[in-house]
Amino acid sequence: MTKQNPFECSAITKGIELELTNHCLFNCKTCERKKQKDFGFMDFKTFSKTINFIKSGNYKEIFLSGLGDIFLYDKLFKIIDYLFEKLPSIKVVIPTKGQSITPEHLKKIKTLQKNNFSIIPSFSVYSLNEKTYQFLTGGNLKDFYKTIEQAKQLKLNYTFEFLITSYNINELKKFKSWAKSLNINNYGLSLVHNWNESMAKNKHEEFFSEKVNKFLKKRKKNEICEVFHHPYIFINWKGNIHLCSIDSIKKTGFLGNVLKDSFQTILKQKKQLNYEKTCHKCFYYQYSNL
């Protein structure tokens, strides 16, 4: 595995984030999806239009994520095969908390990697303490460990991400030691503590100033969120295009839909957005202005 910057503040990719579904078995404390009322799975027509959209923008990376768990999508690998058929050089990153992913899923990913396609699962974890993990996600930490062991046995190429919250900031050393024990240098750390506005403003600012700043030395404040500096967009399961996945809930940065709008139209819409008005409640934006 290639060694990357061990700290990545933002979970946002510089490419496109694509949501195949917003269904999920977890109930994470920080997740915005609990504010959603409309749930579903992306159909093939919308996905094929999305491929054309990606070509138009000459994107190099797809983040298969959104506000759901893509491993609940029953035709996931037919979709992925079609994606690589149309865009064989695309880089695909799949964030997962390792709960719904099965040994069969892992084997299929391994086969794609053997065939020289760039597809990387990124296993994210909220805590290495069983009670804290269950409290933050509703999931079982033992299931996560089991998935990691299966990936290790397959010699899968994968990454790790530790999701920093006010509940687990003191676990960073433990996480780094655990990753080192697995011979993993390729990991990231992402601030997700205040998604869903779960922390009071004064606590939010205190958390940044006293506990997080020392971990942000390798990122400039104006680079905390790639939304502002790159042609990043979020496409939800309906094909609706938003500034980011969080904004898909708030709908203040709606840009269009892949079924009817061109890439050029979407970029024009994005350039006209008032970020201060659109993003003022987001903690990434707030931090860049502290």
N, C-alpha and C positions, 0 to 999 in steps of 0.2 A: 504494500500500500504506500502511496506517495504521502510524504509528510506535508501537512498544510499548516497554516496559521492556527495555533491551538486556541485562539479566541476569535469567535465570530459573534458579534453582538446581535446582529439581526438575523432572523430566520428567513428573510426575504431573498429570493434569488434575483439575479440580473436578467433572467430570461422570462418565461411565462409560467405563472402558477395556474395549473389546470385542476379543476375539481370534477371528478367523475361522479361523485356522490357526496351528499352531506349527511348520510346516515352513519352512525357510529355507536358502538356498544359501550363506550366509555362515558363518564360524566365528569369530566375534568373541571376543577374549580375555576380555572382561568378561561375556559372556552366560551367564545361568543355564540356558538351554534345554538345554545339553549334559548336564545332570543328569536330563533327562526320558527316560522310557522309552516313553511312549505318545504317538503322533503321529496327527494327522488334520485333518479339515476340518469346520467347523460345518455341520450340515444345516439345511434350510429350516424345519423344524418348530421347532428350537431357536431359530433366528433370529427367527421370528415371535413366539415366546413372549418373547424378549428385548425386542422392540418393545413388547409389552404391559407389560413390567416397567419400561421406560423411561418410558412414559406414566404409570404409577402413581407413579413418583418425581418426575415433572415435571422431568426432566433437560433441560438446554439444550444440552449438548455431548456428543458421542461421540468418543472417541479410538480409531480403528480401528488397533489395534497389537497388543499382547500380545508373545509371544515368537517370533513368526514373521513371514513376509513375505506380506502380504495380496495382493500382485500375483502370487502363485503360485496364488491361488484362481480357478479357471477361470470361475466364474459371479459374479465380483466385482461387475460393474456391474448385473446383474439384482438382486442383493442391495441395492446402493446405490439403484437406482431404486425398489425396494419401500420402502426406508427413507424416502426423501423423499416417496413417495406417502402414507405413514402419518403422517410427521412432517415436513411441508414447511418448518417453521421451525427445525429442528434444525441445529446447527453440527457439521460433520464435519471432524475433523483426521486426516490420514493421514501418519504418520511413515514415511519411507522413506530408505534409503541410496542410492537412485537406480540400483540395479543391475538388478533384475528388471522395473522399470517400462519400458514400451515407448512409442514415439511414439504408438501407437494409444491406450494408456491416457491419455497426456497430452491427446490430442485430446478424449477422452470427458469428462475432467475439465473441460476448457475449455468444452465444450458445456453442462455442468451449471452452470458459473459464469455463462455468458451467459444462462441461463434463471433466473438469480437465486437459485440454491441455494448455500448456504454450505458449500463443500467446499474445504479448503485442504491441499495437500501440504506437509509439512514435511521438507525434505531435511536429513538429519543426516550429519555427516562427522567422522571420528576424527582426520584429519590431512591436511595439504596437502603432505606429503612422501610421495613414491611408496613408498619402502621402509617407512616407518612405517605408512602406510595398509595396505599389503599384510600387514605383520606383525600388525597389530591386528585385521584383518577377514578376510584371505585374499582380498580383492577387488582390483579394478583401479581406481586413482584416475582414470585416463583415461576409463573408462566413466562415472564420476560426473560429470566435467566435461562429457562429451558430453550426458548427460541434462539438465544445467543449461542448456546452450546451446539444446537443443530447447525447454525450458520458456520460455526467454527469447524465442525466436523466435515462440512462440505467444502471448506476452504474458500468460502464465499468472499468476494471483495465487498466490503461494507464500511460504513462510518458510524460514529456515535455522536450523540448530542445530549448534553446535560441541560435541562430546562430550569433556569434559575428563577426561584421565587423567594419571597421573604421567609418561607418555611424551611428552605433547604440550603440557604447560602453558606451555611457552615459545613456542608457536605462536599464542598468542592475538592478538598484534599483527598477525601475518601474516594470520590469518583475518579480522580486522576490516577490514584494508586491502583484502583481496580482496572482501569483501561490499560495501564502499564503492565499489569499482571497478565493481560491478554495479548500483550505485544502490539497494542493499538496506539499509534501516534496520531492517527487521522480522526480527530474529534473536534466538535465545536461546543461552545457554550452560548446559550441564547437567553435573553431576558424576556420572560413571559409573565412575570409576576403580576402585572396589572392589566392584562387582557381581561375583558369583561368588567373593567373598572372596579375590580374587587378590592382595591386598596384606597383608603382615604387620601386626599391630596397631600396633607401634611406628612403622612407616613410614606407616601410615594416619593416625595422630595427628599425626606430623610434617608430613605433606602438608597437612592441614587448617590447622595452626597457622602454618606458615611461608609457604605458597604460595597458599592458597585464601582465607583470611580477608579479604584486601583486596578480593576480588571479591564478598563476601557482605554488604557494608555496607547494601545496599538490602533485605535480607531478614532478619527477626528469626529467631533460632534456633528458636523454637517454631512458625515458619511454613515450615520447610524441607520438611516433608511434609504435603500437604493431606489425607492419610488421616485425620489426627487431628481435623481441624476441619471437614470437609465430608462430605457423604454419598457420597463417592467409593467405588466398588467396582470390582473386576475380574471380568469374566465370561470364562471360557475357552471353547474350541471345543466342549466338551461341555455347556456351560451351567452348569458349576460356578462358584459365586460365592466369591471370596476377597477378602481385605483389599487385596491388590495383586498384580501379576504375579510379583514375587519370591516372595511368600508362596504362590503357586500351586504352586511347587516344594517348599517346606518343609511346606506344608499345616498350619501351626499356627493359621492364622486362617480356616479353612474356615467359610463362612456359610450355604451351602445350594445350591439349584439352581433355575434359572428355570422348569424344567418342573413343579416341585411346590411351591415356596415363594413366598409373597407378599412384596411389597416391605416391608410392615410387619414381617413376621417377620424379614427380613434385617436391617433397621435395628435391631431389638431385639437380635438376635444380636451385631451390631457394637458396640452400646453396652455389652454385657456382657463384651467382650474385655479381657483384661489385656495392654495394649500393651507393658509392660516385658518380660513373658514372651514375647509373640508377636514383638516387633520388636527384641529386644536385640542381635541380630547384624547388623542392617541399618545401613549406614553413615549413612543419613539420620538414623536414630534416635540412633545413637552421637554424631553431630556435635551434635545438639540438646542433648546432655547433657555435652559436653566443657567 
